[in-house]
Amino acid sequence: MKEAQIIVIGGGASGMLAALTASQAGADVLLLEQNQKLGRKLYITGKGRCNLTNDCSAAEVLANVPHNSRFLMSCMAGFPPEEVKKAFQKLGVPLKTERGNRVFPQSDRAADVIDAMLSALRRSRVVLMQDRAKHIRTANGAVCGVQTAHGELSCKAIILATGGVSYPLTGSTGDGYRMAAELGHTVIPPKPSLVPLEAEDDFCRRMQGLSLRNVSIKVKNRKKKILFQEQGELLFTHFGLSGPLILSASVHMREYESDHYTIMIDLKPALDEQMLDARLLREFSANPNRSIHHVLSTLLPRLMVPIMEERACISGTVQANAITKLQRRRLLELLKCFPIEVAGPRPVEEAIVTAGGVKVSEVVPATMQSKRVEGLFFAGELLDVDAYTGGFNLQIAWSTGHAAGEAASRYVGKASGVPC
Ligand SMILES: Cc1cc2nc3c(=O)[nH]c(=O)nc-3n(C[C@H](O)[C@H](O)[C@H](O)COP(=O)(O)OP(=O)(O)OC[C@H]3O[C@@H](n4cnc5c(N)ncnc54)[C@H](O)[C@@H]3O)c2cc1C
């Protein structure tokens, strides 16, 4: 039977960092990954450029974690973005910072981040094994080994870093939830976060492919409370809405069973109502005999014009000089507040991150150690924490991985280990 002091299950961002940290602290570590290659999800982060952290303070990271941010306080203070940047630069990955403090490798290649980590793991003599963990074995309340698809491994400590359930083709298929639950941990049901949204009506499908830049949106719930407001870019798709603005908005819509959400698009955020009304009047009086279809085409993308006419109940053939005050008012309202009723999120498989996961009150925040099972540690998206876009989700993977790696190596230094 193969043996290691620590077995890290999952070779994604958090697992690789945990394995590296533990081995650099002196432990003998085996990293178990079911895919042939490590870090498959990392390859596709930031559209292949890997937005690996955000150049901000630990406190600012926590402000970008909408749920359970307090749980991350300690590990974030221990390995904040500043330390992450230093660590990657030390591994030979020069970095650059872009708009919104987003940090990327200078080369714009996620592959450089993975290659650098892989070389460091090899230099630190971490044993890399391709196999799928099926069960964690325990004896006398402490972990003692892993049953894999191809055999048995024994160890004193395990770091479970199997990710969530989004983009399952990268290997995150939810095995970790099952293994944690088998050991008595509560798993908060996984839900999609940073996810495209399905629309109730047909308007979006008819505008599919249209991308709107510099629009602002408001998200309102059933009680008309504004849950989110921001300016940016969105995309109409065959099912509804996508694009950076929508992914960010989706984080604030989690109660689909009990609530209802409407997205209001302000198509002209630079103009207030008065200015926009003056603009409409100017366009109408400059083109009195042209159709409203023509006039709207000067204000809106082509695909949107017929939809706007339909929603304002104005025939496209009506001449601009025949538009009534009431019709102009309706147009104005739709331009400032174009409503889309949200039917729900796309499936979790299409989400950028998974919300939910191992309940954090059952894990020690400073060490990521299980409060249920001796020698068991957690890291990354598997935990019930998730953040907004901007490099914060990878920052969580690095910080939790670092805390787990350090604590697990301390643990195996003291623990005598139990035979399975
Ligand atoms: C398209 C996309 C773009 C993203 N872009 C960014 C970005 O730019 N910035 C950012 O901060 N975040 C981004 N994210 C989120 C970020 O990638 C994740 O939060 C992060 O990768 C989670 O790391 P992890 O180590 O916890 O899990 P994962 O990266 O999912 O790694 C888990 C690993 O465990 C392995 N595994 C699972 N089960 C087993 C098993 N039974 N046995 C052995 N191995 C197993 C899997 O194969 C996988 O390799 C993006 C996500 C997606 C999907």
The ligand as an SDF file (V2000), in Angstrom:
LIG
                    3D

 53 58  0  0  0  0  0  0  0  0999 V2000
  -15.0060   29.5060  -16.8800 C   0  0  0  0  0  0  0  0  0  0  0  0
  -14.4910   29.8840  -15.5160 C   0  0  0  0  0  0  0  0  0  0  0  0
  -13.7000   31.0100  -15.3840 C   0  0  0  0  0  0  0  0  0  0  0  0
  -13.2380   31.3870  -14.1170 C   0  0  0  0  0  0  0  0  0  0  0  0
  -12.4290   32.4860  -14.0240 N   0  0  0  0  0  0  0  0  0  0  0  0
  -11.9680   32.8730  -12.8110 C   0  0  0  0  0  0  0  0  0  0  0  0
  -11.0590   33.9620  -12.6890 C   0  0  0  0  0  0  0  0  0  0  0  0
  -10.5850   34.5170  -13.6940 O   0  0  0  0  0  0  0  0  0  0  0  0
  -10.7060   34.3560  -11.4400 N   0  0  0  0  0  0  0  0  0  0  0  0
  -11.1620   33.7210  -10.3050 C   0  0  0  0  0  0  0  0  0  0  0  0
  -10.8170   34.1290   -9.2060 O   0  0  0  0  0  0  0  0  0  0  0  0
  -11.9570   32.6300  -10.4000 N   0  0  0  0  0  0  0  0  0  0  0  0
  -12.3730   32.1920  -11.6150 C   0  0  0  0  0  0  0  0  0  0  0  0
  -13.1660   31.0740  -11.7040 N   0  0  0  0  0  0  0  0  0  0  0  0
  -13.4760   30.3150  -10.4620 C   0  0  0  0  0  0  0  0  0  0  0  0
  -12.2590   29.4770  -10.0530 C   0  0  0  0  0  0  0  0  0  0  0  0
  -11.7420   28.8350  -11.1840 O   0  0  0  0  0  0  0  0  0  0  0  0
  -12.6150   28.4260   -9.0010 C   0  0  0  0  0  0  0  0  0  0  0  0
  -13.2400   29.0500   -7.9120 O   0  0  0  0  0  0  0  0  0  0  0  0
  -11.3550   27.6940   -8.5200 C   0  0  0  0  0  0  0  0  0  0  0  0
  -10.7140   27.0900   -9.6150 O   0  0  0  0  0  0  0  0  0  0  0  0
  -11.6960   26.6460   -7.4800 C   0  0  0  0  0  0  0  0  0  0  0  0
  -10.5400   25.9180   -7.1980 O   0  0  0  0  0  0  0  0  0  0  0  0
  -10.6230   24.5140   -6.4310 P   0  0  0  0  0  0  0  0  0  0  0  0
   -9.2380   24.0300   -6.3050 O   0  0  0  0  0  0  0  0  0  0  0  0
  -11.4060   24.6760   -5.1960 O   0  0  0  0  0  0  0  0  0  0  0  0
  -11.4740   23.5730   -7.3780 O   0  0  0  0  0  0  0  0  0  0  0  0
  -11.1910   23.0390   -8.8600 P   0  0  0  0  0  0  0  0  0  0  0  0
  -10.3670   24.0100   -9.6030 O   0  0  0  0  0  0  0  0  0  0  0  0
  -12.5360   22.6960   -9.4050 O   0  0  0  0  0  0  0  0  0  0  0  0
  -10.3190   21.7450   -8.6560 O   0  0  0  0  0  0  0  0  0  0  0  0
  -10.8360   20.5500   -8.1200 C   0  0  0  0  0  0  0  0  0  0  0  0
  -10.0060   19.4000   -8.6330 C   0  0  0  0  0  0  0  0  0  0  0  0
  -10.3500   18.2270   -7.9170 O   0  0  0  0  0  0  0  0  0  0  0  0
  -10.3420   17.1430   -8.8220 C   0  0  0  0  0  0  0  0  0  0  0  0
  -11.1930   16.0820   -8.2710 N   0  0  0  0  0  0  0  0  0  0  0  0
  -12.5470   16.1410   -8.0400 C   0  0  0  0  0  0  0  0  0  0  0  0
  -12.9790   14.9870   -7.5260 N   0  0  0  0  0  0  0  0  0  0  0  0
  -11.8960   14.1710   -7.4240 C   0  0  0  0  0  0  0  0  0  0  0  0
  -11.7090   12.8340   -6.9610 C   0  0  0  0  0  0  0  0  0  0  0  0
  -12.7250   12.1060   -6.5130 N   0  0  0  0  0  0  0  0  0  0  0  0
  -10.4630   12.3080   -6.9940 N   0  0  0  0  0  0  0  0  0  0  0  0
   -9.4120   13.0230   -7.4740 C   0  0  0  0  0  0  0  0  0  0  0  0
   -9.5430   14.2790   -7.9360 N   0  0  0  0  0  0  0  0  0  0  0  0
  -10.7600   14.8590   -7.8990 C   0  0  0  0  0  0  0  0  0  0  0  0
  -10.8890   17.7210  -10.1030 C   0  0  0  0  0  0  0  0  0  0  0  0
  -10.5670   16.9280  -11.2170 O   0  0  0  0  0  0  0  0  0  0  0  0
  -10.2390   19.0970  -10.1080 C   0  0  0  0  0  0  0  0  0  0  0  0
   -9.0280   19.1000  -10.7910 O   0  0  0  0  0  0  0  0  0  0  0  0
  -13.5930   30.6460  -12.9590 C   0  0  0  0  0  0  0  0  0  0  0  0
  -14.3770   29.4960  -13.1120 C   0  0  0  0  0  0  0  0  0  0  0  0
  -14.8160   29.0990  -14.3660 C   0  0  0  0  0  0  0  0  0  0  0  0
  -15.6340   27.8540  -14.5010 C   0  0  0  0  0  0  0  0  0  0  0  0
  1  2  1  0
  2  3  1  0
  2 52  2  0
  3  4  2  0
  4  5  1  0
  4 50  1  0
  5  6  2  0
  6  7  1  0
  6 13  1  0
  7  8  2  0
  7  9  1  0
  9 10  1  0
 10 11  2  0
 10 12  1  0
 12 13  2  0
 13 14  1  0
 14 15  1  0
 14 50  1  0
 15 16  1  0
 16 17  1  0
 16 18  1  0
 18 19  1  0
 18 20  1  0
 20 21  1  0
 20 22  1  0
 22 23  1  0
 23 24  1  0
 24 25  2  0
 24 26  1  0
 24 27  1  0
 27 28  1  0
 28 29  2  0
 28 30  1  0
 28 31  1  0
 31 32  1  0
 32 33  1  0
 33 34  1  0
 33 48  1  0
 34 35  1  0
 35 36  1  0
 35 46  1  0
 36 37  1  0
 36 45  1  0
 37 38  2  0
 38 39  1  0
 39 40  1  0
 39 45  2  0
 40 41  1  0
 40 42  2  0
 42 43  1  0
 43 44  2  0
 44 45  1  0
 46 47  1  0
 46 48  1  0
 48 49  1  0
 50 51  2  0
 51 52  1  0
 52 53  1  0
M  END
$$$$
